[in-house]
């Protein structure tokens, strides 16, 4: 078994409690080095001083206090430090995690064996929406517009209930809420705009009764999920079609004005971040709100990062699931900010920037003008497709 760990000399503390049987340092793509540490079990830290300042270690066998970790648990050992160049170019997207100490290892060893069971139970509960929605609608594949007001209400309530139960199984025993949700103004739905950090954002917003997501059309083709997501107001858009993107404004306009719909929930940043900042907002929903004469309601989600940062900016999704399911408690806080309307003579871009500033102030996070496309360049670098120098150059050209 092998585990790959990226290492920088400044990061000794991250390995302080790791015991190893053997370590080799194969030829690095960047520095080119090859060293070997004696194979007797011992602490790693005393041996790091002789390694180059940047190299790639492969742990061939290891143990922690005599307990051998399985291959599936290897991802939790990935510890990185980031160069100034990497931080400068990709700051919102780096997976900057707290150091894994003895307490975290204890939780993983204690809760790791039941993590798969918690995951399976959560999936089964979420999948229960299919038969329940079928029972409520009494037909196989209706549209939301064909349902009665009572049926729509029952679907929304059950959808929110299922998401809350799934979050509870995932360790979100309670979610603190501040402010008041404003659903409609003058018979028109008030769009909700949310900061985007993790896949957990989706069940949290749904558990709060905020539906009407915008998703790519490929989701509609997923068995069970596609049709049932449509029943809670999900709108599908073909992102590869220029015509579909041009029609997005009209689609959003129809959703906002449709009293039989579920409203609209939008993540205007367009991608997830590590929660360290607020990215520029796409102005489409703000243009529609101004055209319809309705306000938008900013909603912020904050996560507790003391033990583990649940954000999914560039983390491996398997590691992300595992770490979330091996926490005793996960914390989240939802804040509904006051509704905000477009002012006379204000452009959609200026309106979006004003809402962004209000959300950044509540999150106590800076507004950084990093284009969302940088994240995909960074992923190419993380997958080893391009070197860091090329990734930084591409980012600078955006």
Helices and strands as residue ranges (DSSP letters): E 3-8, G 9-15, E 19-25, E 35-37, E 42-43, H 45-48, E 54-63, G 71-77, H 84-90, G 91-93, H 102-127, H 129-137, G 144-146, H 149-169, E 175-178, E 184-185, E 188-189, E 191-194, H 200-207, E 214-216, G 217-221, H 225-231, E 235-237, H 242-246, H 248-257, E 265-266, E 277-278, H 284-292, E 296-303, H 317-325, E 332-340, H 348-363, E 366-367, H 374-382, H 388-396
